[in-house]
Amino acid sequence: MKSLEELATIRERMQSQVILREGQAETRVVVGMGTCGIAAGARPVLNTLVEEVMNNDLFKKVTVSQNGCIGMCNFEPIVEVFGKDTDRVTYVKVTPEMAKEIVQKHLIGGTPIAEYTIEAVEK
């Protein structure tokens, strides 16, 4: 059995993740978690995004959430970034490594990664 301190620590960590996934912030990151997305590897991508947002202390500025299938199964896993004053950026075929780079370059650095977007892949 866990001690009360260990349980309190686990509870606090998990509450911050729930808030992260449900909160309202100036930037929203949405991961496609329909059956096709999950089959393509969206769960590790979602987990990586949540961890990276937490590790980089972005949880007050960035909300990470999930949605269902948007009908572009051949591009899964899909990650969409909605900024308060910017256009939506749709990243496709995202891996956990790409998710880390998206956090660093886009969410922290402010520069979308063009080669990971749907526009680049469709060319």
Residue pairs with C-beta under 8 A, 6 or more apart in sequence:
2 10
16 54
16 59
17 50
17 54
19 59
20 50
20 53
20 54
20 59
20 62
20 63
20 64
21 50
21 63
21 64
21 65
21 66
22 63
22 65
23 59
23 63
24 63
25 59
25 60
25 61
25 62
25 63
26 61
26 62
26 83
26 84
27 61
27 62
27 63
27 81
27 82
27 83
27 84
27 107
28 62
28 63
28 65
28 81
28 82
29 49
29 53
29 62
29 63
29 64
29 65
29 79
29 80
29 81
29 82
29 107
30 64
30 65
30 66
30 67
30 79
30 80
30 81
30 82
31 37
31 42
31 45
31 46
31 49
31 64
31 65
31 66
31 67
31 77
31 78
31 79
32 42
32 66
32 67
32 68
32 69
32 70
32 76
32 77
32 78
32 79
32 80
33 42
33 43
33 46
33 66
33 67
33 68
34 67
34 68
34 69
34 70
34 73
34 76
35 69
36 69
36 73
36 76
37 69
37 76
37 77
37 78
39 76
40 73
40 76
40 77
40 93
41 76
41 77
41 95
42 66
42 76
42 77
42 78
44 96
45 77
45 79
45 94
45 95
45 96
45 98
45 99
46 64
46 66
47 96
48 96
48 99
48 100
49 64
49 79
49 99
49 102
49 103
50 64
52 99
52 100
52 103
52 104
53 59
53 62
53 64
53 103
53 107
56 103
56 107
56 108
58 103
58 107
58 108
62 107
70 78
72 78
72 92
72 118
75 92
75 93
75 118
75 121
76 92
76 93
77 92
77 93
77 94
77 95
78 90
78 91
78 92
78 94
78 118
79 90
79 91
79 94
79 99
79 102
80 88
80 89
80 90
80 91
81 88
81 89
81 91
81 102
81 106
81 107
81 112
82 88
83 89
89 106
89 112
89 117
90 117
90 118
91 98
91 102
91 113
91 116
91 117
91 118
92 116
92 117
92 118
92 121
93 116
93 121
94 102
94 116
98 113
98 116
101 113
101 116
102 113
102 116
105 111
105 112
105 113
106 112
106 113
114 120
